[in-house]
Amino acid sequence: MPAPTRNQPPKLLQEIRTVLRLHHYSIHTERAYVEWAVRFIRFHRMRSRADLFPAGSKIEAFLTDLAVNGNVAAATQNQAMNALVFLYKRVLNHPLEDRINAIRADKKVNVPVVMTREEVAAVIALLDGTSQLVQTALRERAPHHGSRSAPDQRH
């Protein structure tokens, strides 16, 4: 890539890469942050550096769109926000004064699946042959949670 001339400032994406490398960010972070900058610029149809401002409202609109229309995970939205904060604070040297009040992506709630004894028995009843025999044997050998029997005292 040719170096910028005295009359021409460096391209924004190259400048992002340069600052990331100066601060010893990983190549994976570099790729992700540059990609978020590209998506941000395309989202707002920016043509010049002046289009990057006002920063707060543009960042909020982009992050809100990711959560509402992009249906991204909370971690993905957080990565996008970190990339944009880096862009404005470290690359453009523009402090973000106001709080970014974007609609946040929902965090996924992982609910463990626990089957009752009756449900387990119903599933085993649907099995046949060797599968049923193996599952029955495993079920009978499994420790029963909640029982207070003394541990095996073999020596």
MDTraj code that builds the backbone (N, CA, C; nanometers):
import mdtraj as md
import numpy as np

residues = "MET PRO ALA PRO THR ARG ASN GLN PRO PRO LYS LEU LEU GLN GLU ILE ARG THR VAL LEU ARG LEU HIS HIS TYR SER ILE HIS THR GLU ARG ALA TYR VAL GLU TRP ALA VAL ARG PHE ILE ARG PHE HIS ARG MET ARG SER ARG ALA ASP LEU PHE PRO ALA GLY SER LYS ILE GLU ALA PHE LEU THR ASP LEU ALA VAL ASN GLY ASN VAL ALA ALA ALA THR GLN ASN GLN ALA MET ASN ALA LEU VAL PHE LEU TYR LYS ARG VAL LEU ASN HIS PRO LEU GLU ASP ARG ILE ASN ALA ILE ARG ALA ASP LYS LYS VAL ASN VAL PRO VAL VAL MET THR ARG GLU GLU VAL ALA ALA VAL ILE ALA LEU LEU ASP GLY THR SER GLN LEU VAL GLN THR ALA LEU ARG GLU ARG ALA PRO HIS HIS GLY SER ARG SER ALA PRO ASP GLN ARG HIS".split()
xyz = np.array([
    [0.0858, -0.1175, 0.0000],
    [0.0000, 0.0000, 0.0000],
    [0.0899, 0.1231, 0.0000],
    [0.0707, 0.2151, -0.0894],
    [0.1570, 0.3326, -0.0965],
    [0.1369, 0.4229, 0.0246],
    [0.2437, 0.4860, 0.0667],
    [0.2368, 0.5797, 0.1793],
    [0.1647, 0.7068, 0.1352],
    [0.0883, 0.7678, 0.2267],
    [0.0192, 0.8909, 0.1902],
    [0.1194, 1.0029, 0.1640],
    [0.0827, 1.0901, 0.0734],
    [0.1692, 1.2044, 0.0427],
    [0.1470, 1.3125, 0.1473],
    [0.2246, 1.4206, 0.1367],
    [0.2103, 1.5300, 0.2333],
    [0.0747, 1.5974, 0.2216],
    [0.0186, 1.6014, 0.1053],
    [-0.1098, 1.6675, 0.0835],
    [-0.2286, 1.5779, 0.1178],
    [-0.2050, 1.4491, 0.1248],
    [-0.3143, 1.3546, 0.1416],
    [-0.3027, 1.2872, 0.2787],
    [-0.4043, 1.3017, 0.3658],
    [-0.3993, 1.2329, 0.4949],
    [-0.4146, 1.0822, 0.4734],
    [-0.3689, 1.0011, 0.5695],
    [-0.3837, 0.8567, 0.5518],
    [-0.5318, 0.8174, 0.5501],
    [-0.5608, 0.7131, 0.4792],
    [-0.6976, 0.6618, 0.4745],
    [-0.7364, 0.6165, 0.6152],
    [-0.8620, 0.6326, 0.6501],
    [-0.9081, 0.6040, 0.7853],
    [-0.8799, 0.4599, 0.8258],
    [-0.9096, 0.3640, 0.7401],
    [-0.8895, 0.2236, 0.7760],
    [-0.7427, 0.1926, 0.7982],
    [-0.6558, 0.2528, 0.7178],
    [-0.5127, 0.2317, 0.7379],
    [-0.4674, 0.2968, 0.8683],
    [-0.5262, 0.4087, 0.8991],
    [-0.4923, 0.4763, 1.0245],
    [-0.5358, 0.3930, 1.1448],
    [-0.6515, 0.3281, 1.1360],
    [-0.6973, 0.2392, 1.2434],
    [-0.5959, 0.1265, 1.2618],
    [-0.5548, 0.0648, 1.1514],
    [-0.4566, -0.0437, 1.1587],
    [-0.3259, 0.0034, 1.2233],
    [-0.2806, 0.1198, 1.1836],
    [-0.1544, 0.1737, 1.2353],
    [-0.1613, 0.1941, 1.3868],
    [-0.2708, 0.2533, 1.4343],
    [-0.2840, 0.2791, 1.5786],
    [-0.2970, 0.1469, 1.6553],
    [-0.3726, 0.0528, 1.6018],
    [-0.3852, -0.0778, 1.6669],
    [-0.2489, -0.1458, 1.6786],
    [-0.1713, -0.1410, 1.5740],
    [-0.0386, -0.2035, 1.5763],
    [0.0552, -0.1295, 1.6705],
    [0.0435, 0.0015, 1.6755],
    [0.1250, 0.0815, 1.7663],
    [0.0998, 0.0407, 1.9120],
    [-0.0248, 0.0061, 1.9417],
    [-0.0625, -0.0346, 2.0773],
    [-0.0574, -0.1866, 2.0967],
    [-0.0017, -0.2578, 2.0008],
    [0.0219, -0.4024, 2.0087],
    [-0.1060, -0.4855, 2.0260],
    [-0.2119, -0.4448, 1.9578],
    [-0.3334, -0.5258, 1.9566],
    [-0.3098, -0.6468, 1.8669],
    [-0.3836, -0.7538, 1.8923],
    [-0.3666, -0.8743, 1.8106],
    [-0.4216, -0.8513, 1.6697],
    [-0.3767, -0.9337, 1.5772],
    [-0.4237, -0.9251, 1.4388],
    [-0.5734, -0.9537, 1.4306],
    [-0.6229, -1.0384, 1.5204],
    [-0.7663, -1.0717, 1.5209],
    [-0.8490, -0.9497, 1.5638],
    [-0.7996, -0.8770, 1.6635],
    [-0.8673, -0.7552, 1.7065],
    [-0.8629, -0.6524, 1.5949],
    [-0.7491, -0.6428, 1.5282],
    [-0.7352, -0.5484, 1.4170],
    [-0.8386, -0.5767, 1.3088],
    [-0.8492, -0.7012, 1.2700],
    [-0.9456, -0.7372, 1.1652],
    [-1.0885, -0.7062, 1.2084],
    [-1.1214, -0.7392, 1.3333],
    [-1.2570, -0.7161, 1.3833],
    [-1.2874, -0.5664, 1.3896],
    [-1.1950, -0.4867, 1.4440],
    [-1.2195, -0.3433, 1.4582],
    [-1.2306, -0.2741, 1.3226],
    [-1.1468, -0.3139, 1.2280],
    [-1.1547, -0.2554, 1.0939],
    [-1.2889, -0.2921, 1.0300],
    [-1.3313, -0.4154, 1.0471],
    [-1.4597, -0.4578, 0.9902],
    [-1.5758, -0.3804, 1.0534],
    [-1.5703, -0.3560, 1.1844],
    [-1.6762, -0.2773, 1.2491],
    [-1.6753, -0.1334, 1.1984],
    [-1.5574, -0.0789, 1.1753],
    [-1.5490, 0.0573, 1.1206],
    [-1.6112, 0.0619, 0.9814],
    [-1.5825, -0.0390, 0.9003],
    [-1.6392, -0.0454, 0.7648],
    [-1.7921, -0.0532, 0.7723],
    [-1.8440, -0.1382, 0.8584],
    [-1.9887, -0.1526, 0.8718],
    [-2.0532, -0.0223, 0.9202],
    [-1.9865, 0.0447, 1.0135],
    [-2.0350, 0.1713, 1.0673],
    [-2.0401, 0.2775, 0.9575],
    [-1.9343, 0.2862, 0.8801],
    [-1.9255, 0.3847, 0.7710],
    [-2.0320, 0.3565, 0.6649],
    [-2.0491, 0.2313, 0.6305],
    [-2.1517, 0.1962, 0.5308],
    [-2.2924, 0.2204, 0.5829],
    [-2.3135, 0.1902, 0.7098],
    [-2.4455, 0.2092, 0.7702],
    [-2.4901, 0.3554, 0.7575],
    [-2.3963, 0.4477, 0.7827],
    [-2.4287, 0.5904, 0.7772],
    [-2.3993, 0.6531, 0.6411],
    [-2.3559, 0.5720, 0.5454],
    [-2.3237, 0.6209, 0.4103],
    [-2.2285, 0.7407, 0.4153],
    [-2.1232, 0.7251, 0.4931],
    [-2.0266, 0.8335, 0.5113],
    [-1.9342, 0.8438, 0.3916],
    [-1.9026, 0.9663, 0.3540],
    [-1.8144, 0.9904, 0.2398],
    [-1.6851, 1.0610, 0.2820],
    [-1.6854, 1.1265, 0.3983],
    [-1.5657, 1.1990, 0.4430],
    [-1.5548, 1.1886, 0.5953],
    [-1.4414, 1.2332, 0.6471],
    [-1.4224, 1.2311, 0.7925],
    [-1.5228, 1.3207, 0.8636],
    [-1.5639, 1.4255, 0.8006],
    [-1.6621, 1.5158, 0.8618],
    [-1.7940, 1.4437, 0.8885],
    [-1.8238, 1.3416, 0.8082],
    [-1.9475, 1.2655, 0.8261],
    [-1.9468, 1.1818, 0.9534],
    [-1.8302, 1.1657, 1.0170],
    [-1.8197, 1.0869, 1.1392],
    [-1.8803, 1.1589, 1.2598],
    [-1.9137, 1.2862, 1.2431],
    [-1.9626, 1.3656, 1.3554],
    [-2.1041, 1.4146, 1.3295],
    [-2.1880, 1.4289, 1.4322],
    [-2.1646, 1.4094, 1.5745],
    [-2.1533, 1.2610, 1.6089],
    [-2.0584, 1.2296, 1.6927],
    [-2.0231, 1.0904, 1.7194],
    [-2.1287, 1.0152, 1.7987],
    [-2.1706, 1.0712, 1.9110],
    [-2.2609, 1.0000, 2.0020],
    [-2.3874, 0.9499, 1.9359],
    [-2.4552, 1.0368, 1.8641],
    [-2.5826, 0.9978, 1.8025],
    [-2.5619, 0.8944, 1.6923],
    [-2.4512, 0.9041, 1.6208],
    [-2.4253, 0.8067, 1.5136],
    [-2.3922, 0.6696, 1.5710],
    [-2.3134, 0.6681, 1.6789],
    [-2.2809, 0.5404, 1.7445],
    [-2.4077, 0.4778, 1.8010],
    [-2.4900, 0.5577, 1.8679],
    [-2.6155, 0.5063, 1.9245],
    [-2.7047, 0.4462, 1.8171],
    [-2.7198, 0.5153, 1.7053],
    [-2.8064, 0.4659, 1.5974],
    [-2.7541, 0.3332, 1.5428],
    [-2.6238, 0.3230, 1.5249],
    [-2.5641, 0.2004, 1.4711],
    [-2.5808, 0.0841, 1.5682],
    [-2.5485, 0.1063, 1.6958],
    [-2.5585, -0.0014, 1.7946],
    [-2.7036, -0.0443, 1.8166],
    [-2.7943, 0.0517, 1.8137],
    [-2.9365, 0.0189, 1.8274],
    [-2.9834, -0.0649, 1.7095],
    [-2.9399, -0.0289, 1.5891],
    [-2.9768, -0.1067, 1.4712],
    [-2.9226, -0.2494, 1.4799],
    [-2.8014, -0.2642, 1.5316],
    [-2.7456, -0.3993, 1.5479],
    [-2.8347, -0.4837, 1.6389],
    [-2.8797, -0.4244, 1.7499],
    [-2.9605, -0.4992, 1.8459],
    [-3.1013, -0.5270, 1.7939],
    [-3.1613, -0.4267, 1.7310],
    [-3.3018, -0.4393, 1.6905],
    [-3.3168, -0.5132, 1.5581],
    [-3.2441, -0.4698, 1.4564],
    [-3.2589, -0.5294, 1.3232],
    [-3.1551, -0.6369, 1.2927],
    [-3.0378, -0.6240, 1.3527],
    [-2.9313, -0.7215, 1.3280],
    [-2.9430, -0.8448, 1.4147],
    [-3.0225, -0.8348, 1.5218],
    [-3.0453, -0.9470, 1.6121],
    [-2.9131, -1.0095, 1.6586],
    [-2.8182, -0.9248, 1.6968],
    [-2.6875, -0.9746, 1.7389],
    [-2.6881, -1.0061, 1.8879],
    [-2.5926, -1.0857, 1.9296],
    [-2.5754, -1.1170, 2.0710],
    [-2.5179, -0.9958, 2.1426],
    [-2.5350, -0.9923, 2.2726],
    [-2.4837, -0.8810, 2.3526],
    [-2.3326, -0.8676, 2.3371],
    [-2.2611, -0.9792, 2.3318],
    [-2.1148, -0.9747, 2.3175],
    [-2.0748, -0.9140, 2.1837],
    [-2.1500, -0.9414, 2.0803],
    [-2.1217, -0.8847, 1.9483],
    [-2.1432, -0.7344, 1.9497],
    [-2.2520, -0.6905, 2.0110],
    [-2.2786, -0.5479, 2.0207],
    [-2.1701, -0.4789, 2.1040],
    [-2.1248, -0.5448, 2.2099],
    [-2.0176, -0.4883, 2.2925],
    [-1.8881, -0.4743, 2.2131],
    [-1.8580, -0.5734, 2.1301],
    [-1.7374, -0.5647, 2.0477],
    [-1.7468, -0.4480, 1.9498],
    [-1.8633, -0.4307, 1.8900],
    [-1.8833, -0.3186, 1.7974],
    [-1.8652, -0.1856, 1.8707],
    [-1.9211, -0.1753, 1.9907],
    [-1.9074, -0.0517, 2.0668],
    [-1.7606, -0.0263, 2.1020],
    [-1.6888, -0.1290, 2.1448],
    [-1.5470, -0.1122, 2.1776],
    [-1.4672, -0.0666, 2.0561],
    [-1.4990, -0.1212, 1.9405],
    [-1.4288, -0.0817, 1.8180],
    [-1.4550, 0.0652, 1.7856],
    [-1.5782, 0.1096, 1.8020],
    [-1.6119, 0.2484, 1.7702],
    [-1.5557, 0.3460, 1.8737],
    [-1.5561, 0.3064, 1.9994],
    [-1.4940, 0.3910, 2.1025],
    [-1.3449, 0.4040, 2.0737],
    [-1.2810, 0.2936, 2.0355],
    [-1.1389, 0.2984, 1.9983],
    [-1.1181, 0.3931, 1.8799],
    [-1.2032, 0.3828, 1.7804],
    [-1.1926, 0.4679, 1.6622],
    [-1.1951, 0.6158, 1.7006],
    [-1.2934, 0.6537, 1.7812],
    [-1.3075, 0.7951, 1.8144],
    [-1.2010, 0.8425, 1.9129],
    [-1.1723, 0.7634, 2.0172],
    [-1.0792, 0.8093, 2.1198],
    [-0.9329, 0.7995, 2.0772],
    [-0.8954, 0.6870, 2.0182],
    [-0.7540, 0.6642, 1.9897],
    [-0.7120, 0.7068, 1.8495],
    [-0.7984, 0.6858, 1.7522],
    [-0.7613, 0.7162, 1.6135],
    [-0.7927, 0.8618, 1.5798],
    [-0.9126, 0.9060, 1.6111],
    [-0.9550, 1.0422, 1.5768],
    [-0.9242, 1.1424, 1.6881],
    [-0.8785, 1.0934, 1.8040],
    [-0.8502, 1.1789, 1.9205],
    [-0.9696, 1.2675, 1.9554],
    [-1.0873, 1.2061, 1.9514],
    [-1.2114, 1.2777, 1.9802],
    [-1.2774, 1.2119, 2.1018],
    [-1.2729, 1.2774, 2.2186],
    [-1.3347, 1.2163, 2.3369],
    [-1.4865, 1.2096, 2.3209],
    [-1.5428, 1.1022, 2.3708],
    [-1.6885, 1.0861, 2.3678],
    [-1.7421, 1.1374, 2.5005],
    [-1.7989, 1.2553, 2.4962],
    [-1.8433, 1.3231, 2.6181],
    [-1.9687, 1.2599, 2.6775],
    [-2.0657, 1.2344, 2.5933],
    [-2.1942, 1.1851, 2.6419],
    [-2.1939, 1.0335, 2.6501],
    [-2.2854, 0.9854, 2.7327],
    [-2.3041, 0.8413, 2.7449],
    [-2.3744, 0.7897, 2.6198],
    [-2.3366, 0.6714, 2.5765],
    [-2.3992, 0.6109, 2.4589],
    [-2.5196, 0.5304, 2.5068],
    [-2.6380, 0.5763, 2.4725],
    [-2.7621, 0.5143, 2.5201],
    [-2.8306, 0.4356, 2.4094],
    [-2.7632, 0.3374, 2.3591],
    [-2.8216, 0.2523, 2.2552],
    [-2.9091, 0.1459, 2.3195],
    [-3.0041, 0.0972, 2.2432],
    [-3.0821, -0.0178, 2.2888],
    [-2.9875, -0.1355, 2.2934],
    [-2.9848, -0.2048, 2.4063],
    [-2.8902, -0.3134, 2.4259],
    [-2.9476, -0.4452, 2.3743],
    [-2.8599, -0.5265, 2.3210],
    [-2.8996, -0.6605, 2.2773],
    [-2.9308, -0.7437, 2.4010],
    [-3.0272, -0.8327, 2.3882],
    [-3.0648, -0.9188, 2.5003],
    [-2.9568, -1.0218, 2.5265],
    [-2.9286, -1.0422, 2.6544],
    [-2.8357, -1.1484, 2.6918],
    [-2.9145, -1.2787, 2.6940],
    [-2.8523, -1.3821, 2.6399],
    [-2.9199, -1.5107, 2.6364],
    [-2.9208, -1.5713, 2.7760],
    [-3.0339, -1.6285, 2.8124],
    [-3.0465, -1.6966, 2.9400],
    [-3.0432, -1.8458, 2.9118],
    [-2.9456, -1.9118, 2.9690],
    [-2.9347, -2.0565, 2.9509],
    [-3.0041, -2.1250, 3.0677],
    [-3.1113, -2.1931, 3.0374],
    [-3.1856, -2.2659, 3.1381],
    [-3.1498, -2.4138, 3.1237],
    [-3.0976, -2.4728, 3.2307],
    [-3.0613, -2.6140, 3.2195],
    [-3.1857, -2.7010, 3.2024],
    [-3.1704, -2.8036, 3.1234],
    [-3.2803, -2.8960, 3.1007],
    [-3.2646, -3.0127, 3.1973],
    [-3.3629, -3.0286, 3.2842],
    [-3.3608, -3.1360, 3.3820],
    [-3.4890, -3.2150, 3.3648],
    [-3.4733, -3.3434, 3.3502],
    [-3.5909, -3.4286, 3.3329],
    [-3.6280, -3.4928, 3.4666],
    [-3.7577, -3.5086, 3.4875],
    [-3.8046, -3.5775, 3.6078],
    [-3.7812, -3.7270, 3.5905],
    [-3.7905, -3.8005, 3.6987],
    [-3.7745, -3.9475, 3.6928],
    [-3.8770, -4.0082, 3.5971],
    [-3.9974, -3.9534, 3.6004],
    [-4.1038, -4.0063, 3.5142],
    [-4.0712, -3.9816, 3.3666],
    [-4.0162, -3.8645, 3.3363],
    [-3.9797, -3.8337, 3.1980],
    [-3.8664, -3.9242, 3.1495],
    [-3.7693, -3.9490, 3.2361],
    [-3.6595, -4.0386, 3.2007],
    [-3.7137, -4.1786, 3.1744],
    [-3.8022, -4.2260, 3.2608],
    [-3.8611, -4.3593, 3.2435],
    [-3.9390, -4.3674, 3.1125],
    [-4.0098, -4.2592, 3.0767],
    [-4.0871, -4.2579, 2.9528],
    [-3.9944, -4.2648, 2.8316],
    [-3.8799, -4.1945, 2.8363],
    [-3.7847, -4.1985, 2.7254],
    [-3.7237, -4.3374, 2.7130],
    [-3.6867, -4.3974, 2.8255],
    [-3.6265, -4.5315, 2.8226],
    [-3.7270, -4.6331, 2.7700],
    [-3.8538, -4.6146, 2.8037],
    [-3.9576, -4.7071, 2.7559],
    [-3.9701, -4.7023, 2.6037],
    [-3.9360, -4.5901, 2.5432],
    [-3.9430, -4.5779, 2.3980],
    [-3.8258, -4.6471, 2.3288],
    [-3.7183, -4.6720, 2.4030],
    [-3.6025, -4.7408, 2.3467],
    [-3.6309, -4.8894, 2.3404],
    [-3.5539, -4.9577, 2.2601],
    [-3.5703, -5.1029, 2.2565],
    [-3.4345, -5.1700, 2.2419],
    [-3.4295, -5.2944, 2.2733],
    [-3.3094, -5.3744, 2.2542],
    [-3.1920, -5.3282, 2.3391],
    [-3.0760, -5.3261, 2.2751],
    [-2.9514, -5.2938, 2.3441],
    [-2.9533, -5.1527, 2.4012],
    [-3.0089, -5.0564, 2.3281],
    [-3.0147, -4.9184, 2.3762],
    [-3.0896, -4.9102, 2.5089],
    [-3.2028, -4.9802, 2.5169],
    [-3.2803, -4.9775, 2.6408],
    [-3.2030, -5.0445, 2.7532],
    [-3.1378, -5.1554, 2.7238],
    [-3.0609, -5.2275, 2.8245],
    [-2.9475, -5.1398, 2.8799],
    [-2.8739, -5.0736, 2.7903],
    [-2.7627, -4.9873, 2.8321],
    [-2.8145, -4.8706, 2.9157],
    [-2.9187, -4.8032, 2.8725],
    [-2.9720, -4.6889, 2.9466],
    [-3.0250, -4.7304, 3.0834],
    [-3.0903, -4.8440, 3.0905],
    [-3.1415, -4.8924, 3.2187],
    [-3.0259, -4.9219, 3.3139],
    [-2.9218, -4.9859, 3.2629],
    [-2.8054, -5.0171, 3.3464],
    [-2.7368, -4.8890, 3.3935],
    [-2.7205, -4.7926, 3.3048],
    [-2.6574, -4.6663, 3.3429],
    [-2.7408, -4.5916, 3.4465],
    [-2.8687, -4.5956, 3.4296],
    [-2.9574, -4.5245, 3.5222],
    [-2.9527, -4.5871, 3.6604],
    [-2.9461, -4.7190, 3.6664],
    [-2.9427, -4.7861, 3.7964],
    [-2.8092, -4.7658, 3.8666],
    [-2.6998, -4.7475, 3.7898],
    [-2.5671, -4.7281, 3.8488],
    [-2.5399, -4.5823, 3.8856],
    [-2.6159, -4.4909, 3.8302],
    [-2.5908, -4.3479, 3.8539],
    [-2.6228, -4.3128, 3.9988],
    [-2.5416, -4.2245, 4.0586],
    [-2.5717, -4.1820, 4.1960],
    [-2.7008, -4.1005, 4.1969],
    [-2.7771, -4.1188, 4.3005],
    [-2.9028, -4.0447, 4.3134],
    [-2.8741, -3.9161, 4.3870],
    [-2.8987, -3.8043, 4.3213],
    [-2.8754, -3.6749, 4.3841],
    [-2.9798, -3.6521, 4.4913],
    [-2.9361, -3.6004, 4.6009],
    [-3.0299, -3.5695, 4.7075],
    [-3.0406, -3.6823, 4.8094],
    [-2.9919, -3.8009, 4.7787],
    [-2.9976, -3.9079, 4.8775],
    [-2.8829, -3.8892, 4.9748],
    [-2.9046, -3.9298, 5.0979],
    [-2.8054, -3.9069, 5.2015],
    [-2.7424, -4.0383, 5.2463],
    [-2.7302, -4.1312, 5.1579],
    [-2.6682, -4.2582, 5.1955],
    [-2.5189, -4.2378, 5.2178],
    [-2.4642, -4.3161, 5.3089],
    [-2.3214, -4.3053, 5.3400],
    [-2.2392, -4.3571, 5.2235],
    [-2.1221, -4.2982, 5.2023],
    [-2.0377, -4.3472, 5.0929],
    [-1.9933, -4.4898, 5.1181],
    [-1.9599, -4.5568, 5.0106],
    [-1.9148, -4.6945, 5.0169],
    [-1.7904, -4.7024, 5.1055],
    [-1.7884, -4.7935, 5.2028],
    [-1.6790, -4.8021, 5.3019],
    [-1.5826, -4.9141, 5.2698],
    [-1.5654, -4.9515, 5.1439],
    [-1.4733, -5.0593, 5.1085],
    [-1.3299, -5.0133, 5.1278],
    [-1.2432, -5.1032, 5.1734],
    [-1.1008, -5.0724, 5.1891],
    [-1.0191, -5.1648, 5.1071],
])
top = md.Topology()
chain = top.add_chain()
for i, resn in enumerate(residues, 1):
    res = top.add_residue(resn, chain, resSeq=i)
    for name in ("N", "CA", "C"):
        top.add_atom(name, md.element.get_by_symbol(name[0]), res)
traj = md.Trajectory(xyz[None], top)
